[in-house]
Amino acid sequence: MTEHPELLASYWTVAGGAEPHTDREYSPIDFRDRVSAAARAGFRGMGLWHADLTHSLKRYTLTEMKRILDDHGIVHVELEFLTDWFVDGERRVASDQTRRMLLTAAQALGARHLKVGDFLRTPCPMPGLIESFAGLCEDAAEHGTRVGFELMPFSTIDSLPRALELVTGANAPNGGIVLDLWHIVKLGIPYQAVAEFPVNSIFSIELNDGRLKSMPDLVEETTQYRNLCGEGEFDVRGFVDVMSAAGYRGPWGIEVLSKALRQLPIEEATRRAYDTTLAQFPGHR
């Protein structure tokens, strides 16, 4: 492991008053101000949500956004989130519009990957899902980026075996998975099982903390009550150690969806997110 792990501020960690699953998913904090705050805190990467990208493009061009990121030393860019890329009908029409926007931005911003998945456990036979994922990866390759499917309890892909079936079936070098510690814990997946997943197919790891006993409403818990690393009940350091030993070299995202964090000034939120995450790594504990 490097002495100073490169950390990526996932979108929701630094999105200020943006509210998940509403029509206000875009950040009320200007893009430049978020980038500046993240860079001052020490982050080397940042994430952008599709609704926030649409909002930011009302003020900045993609060329200007790229310049702002470069000027602040942000080298890892993550774009999210694409859903309904494997369905038909009106949902697919809307998804394809978002897909074009995200891939265009990925190429312009030099994004390392695009996060995709499913929040509704949408039924889809695995052969169809694999075919759609392979097509999405092919499209992404033409835009110079990768596609990471995020494993989560709300998804049709909710286990490591199914995730492996997806990526091996698609057989796309730019297709892999995204692992979020919150989802891993809530799915009850042992850390060692995660470490045995092919490391070359792990495109991103996101760290966070939370409670071991789930709330009645898992959606509310995941969008409102996550914790910064070291401020909950997860064994974050153990997960970092296991995945580092397995060969993952980052960058490491920090994704905390929290109504408490959203109320903090952006400078305080980014600094606390960076410092608490860095403290999970050897040499900084």
C-alpha positions in Angstrom: 0.0 0.0 0.0 1.2 3.5 -0.7 2.1 5.7 2.3 -0.5 8.2 1.2 -3.5 6.5 -0.4 -5.3 8.5 -3.0 -8.8 9.3 -1.9 -11.8 10.2 -4.0 -14.7 12.3 -2.7 -17.8 10.5 -4.0 -20.5 12.9 -5.1 -22.9 12.5 -2.2 -20.1 13.1 0.4 -19.6 16.6 -0.9 -23.0 17.4 -2.4 -24.1 19.7 0.4 -27.9 20.0 0.5 -28.6 17.7 -2.4 -31.3 15.2 -1.5 -31.2 11.7 -2.9 -34.2 10.3 -4.7 -35.9 13.7 -5.1 -35.9 16.3 -7.8 -33.2 18.2 -5.9 -30.4 15.7 -6.5 -28.1 18.5 -7.8 -25.8 20.3 -5.3 -26.6 23.8 -4.3 -22.9 24.4 -4.0 -21.1 25.6 -7.1 -19.0 23.0 -8.9 -15.8 25.1 -8.7 -16.3 25.6 -4.9 -16.7 21.9 -4.4 -13.6 21.1 -6.4 -11.6 23.7 -4.5 -12.8 22.5 -1.1 -12.1 18.8 -2.0 -8.6 19.7 -3.2 -7.7 21.7 -0.1 -8.8 18.8 2.0 -6.4 16.5 0.2 -8.7 14.6 -2.2 -7.2 13.5 -5.6 -10.5 12.4 -7.0 -14.2 13.5 -7.2 -17.5 12.2 -8.2 -20.4 13.7 -10.2 -24.0 12.7 -10.2 -26.0 12.8 -13.5 -28.5 15.4 -12.2 -25.7 17.5 -10.8 -23.8 17.3 -14.1 -26.9 18.6 -15.9 -27.1 21.4 -13.4 -23.4 22.3 -13.6 -23.5 22.4 -17.4 -25.9 25.4 -17.2 -22.9 27.4 -16.0 -19.9 25.7 -17.2 -18.9 23.9 -20.4 -17.2 20.4 -20.1 -14.0 22.0 -21.2 -14.2 24.5 -18.4 -15.0 21.8 -15.9 -12.0 19.8 -17.1 -9.8 22.8 -16.6 -11.1 23.4 -13.1 -10.4 19.8 -12.1 -6.9 19.9 -13.6 -6.1 23.2 -12.0 -6.9 21.7 -8.6 -5.0 18.5 -9.1 -8.1 16.2 -9.3 -6.9 13.3 -11.4 -9.6 10.7 -10.7 -13.1 11.5 -11.9 -16.1 9.3 -11.3 -19.4 9.7 -13.0 -22.7 8.3 -11.8 -25.5 7.0 -12.0 -27.0 5.1 -14.9 -30.1 2.9 -14.4 -32.6 1.2 -16.7 -29.9 0.5 -19.3 -31.2 -3.1 -19.5 -34.9 -2.5 -19.8 -37.3 -1.5 -22.7 -39.9 1.2 -23.2 -40.0 4.7 -21.8 -37.6 4.0 -19.0 -35.0 2.9 -21.6 -35.5 6.0 -23.7 -34.8 8.2 -20.6 -31.9 6.0 -19.7 -30.3 6.4 -23.1 -30.5 10.1 -22.9 -28.6 10.0 -19.6 -26.2 7.5 -21.0 -25.3 9.8 -23.9 -24.7 12.7 -21.6 -22.6 10.8 -19.1 -20.4 9.1 -21.8 -19.9 12.5 -23.5 -18.8 13.9 -20.2 -16.7 10.9 -19.4 -14.7 11.5 -22.6 -14.3 15.2 -22.0 -13.4 14.9 -18.3 -11.2 11.9 -18.7 -13.4 9.9 -16.2 -11.9 6.7 -14.9 -15.3 5.0 -14.8 -19.1 5.3 -15.0 -21.1 3.8 -12.1 -24.2 1.9 -13.2 -26.7 -0.4 -11.5 -30.3 -0.8 -10.3 -32.2 0.7 -7.3 -35.4 -1.2 -7.8 -34.4 -4.9 -8.1 -35.8 -4.7 -11.6 -36.4 -8.2 -13.0 -34.1 -9.2 -15.9 -32.9 -12.6 -17.0 -29.2 -12.9 -16.5 -28.5 -13.5 -20.3 -30.3 -10.2 -21.1 -28.5 -8.3 -18.4 -25.1 -9.6 -19.5 -25.9 -8.7 -23.1 -26.9 -5.2 -22.1 -23.8 -4.8 -19.9 -21.5 -5.9 -22.7 -23.2 -3.4 -25.0 -22.8 -0.6 -22.5 -19.1 -1.5 -22.0 -18.6 -1.4 -25.8 -20.2 2.0 -25.9 -18.1 3.3 -23.0 -14.9 2.0 -24.6 -15.6 4.2 -27.6 -15.6 7.1 -25.1 -12.4 6.0 -23.4 -13.9 5.0 -20.1 -14.9 2.0 -18.0 -18.2 0.7 -16.5 -18.5 -0.4 -12.9 -21.7 -2.2 -11.8 -22.4 -1.3 -8.2 -23.4 -4.3 -6.1 -26.1 -3.4 -3.5 -29.1 -4.9 -1.6 -31.6 -3.0 -3.8 -30.2 -4.4 -7.1 -30.9 -7.5 -9.2 -27.2 -8.1 -8.7 -26.9 -8.5 -5.0 -24.2 -11.2 -4.5 -20.6 -11.7 -5.5 -21.4 -14.8 -7.5 -23.9 -12.9 -9.6 -21.5 -10.0 -10.0 -18.8 -12.4 -11.2 -21.3 -14.0 -13.6 -22.1 -10.6 -15.0 -18.5 -9.5 -15.6 -17.2 -12.8 -16.9 -20.3 -13.2 -19.1 -19.8 -9.8 -20.7 -16.1 -10.5 -21.1 -15.3 -6.8 -21.5 -11.9 -5.5 -20.3 -13.5 -2.2 -19.4 -16.4 -3.8 -17.4 -16.1 -4.5 -13.7 -17.8 -3.9 -10.4 -18.0 -1.2 -7.7 -17.8 -2.3 -4.1 -19.4 -0.1 -1.4 -18.6 -1.1 2.2 -22.1 -0.2 3.4 -23.6 -2.6 0.9 -21.1 -5.3 1.7 -22.0 -5.1 5.4 -25.7 -5.0 4.8 -25.6 -8.0 2.5 -23.6 -9.9 5.1 -20.8 -10.7 2.8 -17.6 -11.7 4.6 -14.6 -9.5 3.9 -12.5 -12.5 2.9 -15.0 -13.4 0.3 -14.7 -10.0 -1.2 -11.0 -10.3 -1.2 -11.3 -13.5 -3.3 -13.1 -11.6 -6.1 -10.8 -11.0 -9.1 -9.1 -7.8 -8.2 -8.7 -6.7 -11.8 -12.5 -6.6 -12.0 -12.8 -4.3 -9.0 -12.9 -0.8 -10.5 -13.7 1.1 -7.3 -14.0 0.6 -3.6 -16.1 3.0 -1.5 -15.6 3.4 2.2 -18.0 4.6 4.9 -19.4 3.5 8.3 -22.7 2.7 9.8 -24.7 0.7 12.2 -24.6 -3.1 12.2 -28.3 -3.5 13.1 -30.3 -2.3 10.2 -33.1 0.3 10.5 -36.7 -0.9 9.4 -36.3 1.2 6.2 -33.0 0.3 4.5 -33.4 3.0 1.9 -33.8 5.7 4.5 -30.8 4.3 6.4 -28.6 4.3 3.3 -29.5 7.8 2.2 -29.8 9.6 5.5 -27.8 7.8 8.2 -24.5 6.6 7.0 -21.4 7.7 9.0 -18.0 8.9 8.3 -15.3 6.3 8.7 -14.5 5.4 12.3 -17.7 7.0 13.5 -20.0 3.9 13.3 -19.8 0.2 14.0 -18.2 -1.2 10.8 -14.6 -2.6 10.9 -13.4 -0.2 8.3 -9.7 -0.7 9.0 -10.1 -4.4 8.7 -11.8 -4.0 5.3 -9.0 -1.7 4.1 -6.4 -4.2 5.3 -8.0 -7.2 3.7 -8.6 -5.5 0.3 -5.1 -4.0 0.3 -3.6 -7.5 0.9 -5.8 -8.7 -2.0 -4.0 -6.3 -4.3 -6.5 -3.4 -4.6 -4.5 -0.2 -5.1 -7.2 2.4 -5.4 -8.2 5.1 -5.5 -10.5 4.7 -2.5 -13.8 6.5 -2.6 -15.5 7.9 0.5 -19.3 7.8 0.1 -21.4 9.0 3.0 -25.0 9.9 2.4 -26.0 11.6 5.6 -28.5 14.4 6.4 -26.1 15.5 9.2 -23.2 15.8 6.9 -25.2 17.7 4.3 -25.8 20.4 6.9 -22.1 21.2 7.3 -20.3 23.9 5.5 -18.5 22.4 2.5 -15.0 23.1 3.9 -15.8 21.3 7.1 -17.5 18.4 5.3 -14.6 17.8 2.9 -12.0 18.1 5.6 -13.8 15.7 8.0 -14.4 13.2 5.2 -10.8 13.2 4.2 -9.3 13.1 7.7 -11.6 10.3 9.0 -11.0 8.2 5.9 -7.2 8.6 5.9 -7.2 7.5 9.5 -8.3 4.0 8.4 -5.0 3.4 6.6 -1.7 2.1 8.1 0.7 4.9 8.9 -2.2 7.2 9.6 -4.0 5.5 12.4 
